[in-house]
Amino acid sequence: MEYDARQRNPELERCRDLFHEVHDGLVRRLIRLDPAQLKRKLNLRALGSSADEPVVLETTLERELCFLASHNVHHVAMMIMLAEKQGVSIPAEFGVAYSTAAYWSTQSPAQSRAQ
């Protein structure tokens, strides 16, 4: 597995129908995964910087999917900031990291509102 050499498809960024087609196919594949496949060891080859040689790290599909979910929240949060600058109202719970939502749930209502 190599993030830095992955195949890119600019059309996927421009064409909503293509995005939905690819997204739906990936969701179907993920749903059918055997739980044991999530634990299978993978080697991830990645660049630490543009000046360094790639490193090979051991990981699992489960860990990479968890990272992907977390990183997606980061991107959604950036989109929220851009949308709000355009006057678009976004629900407060949208784009909140799972760990932040869990923390907020342990706080009193007055403390949560102060967040």
Rosetta constraint file for C-alpha pairs under 8 A:
AtomPair CA 1 CA 42 HARMONIC 7.25 0.50
AtomPair CA 1 CA 43 HARMONIC 6.19 0.50
AtomPair CA 1 CA 44 HARMONIC 4.95 0.50
AtomPair CA 1 CA 45 HARMONIC 6.21 0.50
AtomPair CA 2 CA 6 HARMONIC 6.27 0.50
AtomPair CA 2 CA 44 HARMONIC 5.74 0.50
AtomPair CA 2 CA 45 HARMONIC 4.84 0.50
AtomPair CA 2 CA 46 HARMONIC 6.12 0.50
AtomPair CA 3 CA 44 HARMONIC 7.73 0.50
AtomPair CA 3 CA 45 HARMONIC 7.16 0.50
AtomPair CA 3 CA 46 HARMONIC 6.32 0.50
AtomPair CA 4 CA 46 HARMONIC 6.29 0.50
AtomPair CA 4 CA 47 HARMONIC 6.97 0.50
AtomPair CA 9 CA 13 HARMONIC 7.42 0.50
AtomPair CA 10 CA 14 HARMONIC 6.78 0.50
AtomPair CA 11 CA 15 HARMONIC 5.81 0.50
AtomPair CA 11 CA 18 HARMONIC 7.75 0.50
AtomPair CA 12 CA 16 HARMONIC 7.38 0.50
AtomPair CA 12 CA 18 HARMONIC 5.92 0.50
AtomPair CA 12 CA 19 HARMONIC 5.27 0.50
AtomPair CA 13 CA 19 HARMONIC 7.13 0.50
AtomPair CA 15 CA 19 HARMONIC 6.24 0.50
AtomPair CA 16 CA 20 HARMONIC 6.22 0.50
AtomPair CA 17 CA 21 HARMONIC 6.19 0.50
AtomPair CA 18 CA 22 HARMONIC 6.17 0.50
AtomPair CA 19 CA 23 HARMONIC 5.89 0.50
AtomPair CA 20 CA 24 HARMONIC 5.86 0.50
AtomPair CA 21 CA 25 HARMONIC 6.26 0.50
AtomPair CA 22 CA 26 HARMONIC 6.24 0.50
AtomPair CA 23 CA 27 HARMONIC 6.21 0.50
AtomPair CA 24 CA 28 HARMONIC 6.23 0.50
AtomPair CA 25 CA 29 HARMONIC 6.30 0.50
AtomPair CA 26 CA 30 HARMONIC 6.13 0.50
AtomPair CA 27 CA 31 HARMONIC 6.12 0.50
AtomPair CA 28 CA 32 HARMONIC 6.41 0.50
AtomPair CA 29 CA 33 HARMONIC 6.44 0.50
AtomPair CA 33 CA 37 HARMONIC 6.53 0.50
AtomPair CA 33 CA 38 HARMONIC 7.61 0.50
AtomPair CA 34 CA 38 HARMONIC 7.29 0.50
AtomPair CA 35 CA 39 HARMONIC 7.14 0.50
AtomPair CA 36 CA 40 HARMONIC 6.55 0.50
AtomPair CA 37 CA 61 HARMONIC 7.35 0.50
AtomPair CA 38 CA 60 HARMONIC 6.48 0.50
AtomPair CA 38 CA 61 HARMONIC 4.94 0.50
AtomPair CA 38 CA 62 HARMONIC 4.65 0.50
AtomPair CA 39 CA 60 HARMONIC 5.67 0.50
AtomPair CA 39 CA 61 HARMONIC 6.55 0.50
AtomPair CA 39 CA 62 HARMONIC 6.13 0.50
AtomPair CA 40 CA 60 HARMONIC 5.68 0.50
AtomPair CA 40 CA 61 HARMONIC 6.85 0.50
AtomPair CA 41 CA 58 HARMONIC 6.68 0.50
AtomPair CA 41 CA 59 HARMONIC 5.77 0.50
AtomPair CA 41 CA 60 HARMONIC 4.81 0.50
AtomPair CA 41 CA 61 HARMONIC 7.53 0.50
AtomPair CA 42 CA 58 HARMONIC 5.78 0.50
AtomPair CA 42 CA 59 HARMONIC 5.18 0.50
AtomPair CA 42 CA 60 HARMONIC 5.29 0.50
AtomPair CA 42 CA 61 HARMONIC 7.14 0.50
AtomPair CA 43 CA 56 HARMONIC 6.20 0.50
AtomPair CA 43 CA 57 HARMONIC 5.59 0.50
AtomPair CA 43 CA 58 HARMONIC 4.73 0.50
AtomPair CA 43 CA 59 HARMONIC 6.10 0.50
AtomPair CA 44 CA 56 HARMONIC 5.43 0.50
AtomPair CA 44 CA 57 HARMONIC 5.06 0.50
AtomPair CA 44 CA 58 HARMONIC 6.16 0.50
AtomPair CA 44 CA 59 HARMONIC 6.65 0.50
AtomPair CA 45 CA 54 HARMONIC 6.11 0.50
AtomPair CA 45 CA 55 HARMONIC 5.58 0.50
AtomPair CA 45 CA 56 HARMONIC 4.41 0.50
AtomPair CA 45 CA 57 HARMONIC 6.40 0.50
AtomPair CA 46 CA 54 HARMONIC 5.08 0.50
AtomPair CA 46 CA 55 HARMONIC 5.51 0.50
AtomPair CA 46 CA 56 HARMONIC 6.52 0.50
AtomPair CA 46 CA 57 HARMONIC 7.87 0.50
AtomPair CA 47 CA 52 HARMONIC 6.60 0.50
AtomPair CA 47 CA 53 HARMONIC 6.46 0.50
AtomPair CA 47 CA 54 HARMONIC 4.36 0.50
AtomPair CA 47 CA 55 HARMONIC 6.34 0.50
AtomPair CA 48 CA 52 HARMONIC 6.26 0.50
AtomPair CA 48 CA 53 HARMONIC 7.67 0.50
AtomPair CA 48 CA 54 HARMONIC 6.67 0.50
AtomPair CA 48 CA 55 HARMONIC 7.31 0.50
AtomPair CA 59 CA 63 HARMONIC 6.56 0.50
AtomPair CA 59 CA 64 HARMONIC 7.26 0.50
AtomPair CA 60 CA 64 HARMONIC 6.32 0.50
AtomPair CA 61 CA 65 HARMONIC 6.08 0.50
AtomPair CA 62 CA 66 HARMONIC 6.26 0.50
AtomPair CA 63 CA 67 HARMONIC 6.22 0.50
AtomPair CA 64 CA 68 HARMONIC 6.06 0.50
AtomPair CA 65 CA 69 HARMONIC 6.18 0.50
AtomPair CA 66 CA 70 HARMONIC 6.32 0.50
AtomPair CA 67 CA 71 HARMONIC 5.97 0.50
AtomPair CA 68 CA 72 HARMONIC 5.94 0.50
AtomPair CA 69 CA 73 HARMONIC 6.59 0.50
AtomPair CA 70 CA 74 HARMONIC 6.80 0.50
AtomPair CA 70 CA 97 HARMONIC 6.85 0.50
AtomPair CA 70 CA 98 HARMONIC 7.78 0.50
AtomPair CA 71 CA 75 HARMONIC 6.59 0.50
AtomPair CA 72 CA 76 HARMONIC 6.18 0.50
AtomPair CA 73 CA 77 HARMONIC 6.07 0.50
AtomPair CA 73 CA 95 HARMONIC 5.38 0.50
AtomPair CA 73 CA 96 HARMONIC 6.63 0.50
AtomPair CA 73 CA 97 HARMONIC 5.96 0.50
AtomPair CA 74 CA 78 HARMONIC 6.50 0.50
AtomPair CA 74 CA 95 HARMONIC 7.38 0.50
AtomPair CA 74 CA 97 HARMONIC 7.74 0.50
AtomPair CA 75 CA 79 HARMONIC 6.34 0.50
AtomPair CA 76 CA 80 HARMONIC 6.13 0.50
AtomPair CA 76 CA 95 HARMONIC 5.33 0.50
AtomPair CA 77 CA 81 HARMONIC 6.45 0.50
AtomPair CA 77 CA 95 HARMONIC 4.96 0.50
AtomPair CA 77 CA 96 HARMONIC 7.24 0.50
AtomPair CA 78 CA 82 HARMONIC 6.49 0.50
AtomPair CA 79 CA 83 HARMONIC 6.05 0.50
AtomPair CA 80 CA 84 HARMONIC 5.99 0.50
AtomPair CA 80 CA 90 HARMONIC 6.88 0.50
AtomPair CA 80 CA 95 HARMONIC 7.34 0.50
AtomPair CA 81 CA 85 HARMONIC 6.31 0.50
AtomPair CA 82 CA 86 HARMONIC 6.61 0.50
AtomPair CA 83 CA 87 HARMONIC 6.55 0.50
AtomPair CA 83 CA 88 HARMONIC 5.22 0.50
AtomPair CA 83 CA 89 HARMONIC 7.60 0.50
AtomPair CA 83 CA 90 HARMONIC 7.91 0.50
AtomPair CA 84 CA 88 HARMONIC 4.84 0.50
AtomPair CA 84 CA 89 HARMONIC 6.10 0.50
AtomPair CA 84 CA 90 HARMONIC 7.20 0.50
AtomPair CA 90 CA 94 HARMONIC 6.97 0.50
AtomPair CA 92 CA 96 HARMONIC 7.96 0.50
AtomPair CA 93 CA 101 HARMONIC 7.80 0.50
AtomPair CA 96 CA 100 HARMONIC 6.44 0.50
AtomPair CA 96 CA 101 HARMONIC 6.40 0.50
AtomPair CA 97 CA 101 HARMONIC 6.29 0.50
AtomPair CA 98 CA 102 HARMONIC 6.12 0.50
AtomPair CA 99 CA 103 HARMONIC 6.13 0.50
AtomPair CA 100 CA 104 HARMONIC 6.09 0.50
AtomPair CA 101 CA 105 HARMONIC 6.22 0.50
AtomPair CA 102 CA 106 HARMONIC 6.82 0.50
AtomPair CA 103 CA 107 HARMONIC 6.91 0.50
AtomPair CA 104 CA 112 HARMONIC 5.60 0.50
AtomPair CA 105 CA 112 HARMONIC 7.72 0.50
AtomPair CA 107 CA 111 HARMONIC 5.79 0.50
AtomPair CA 107 CA 112 HARMONIC 5.80 0.50
AtomPair CA 108 CA 112 HARMONIC 6.16 0.50
AtomPair CA 109 CA 113 HARMONIC 6.21 0.50
AtomPair CA 110 CA 114 HARMONIC 6.53 0.50
AtomPair CA 111 CA 115 HARMONIC 6.86 0.50
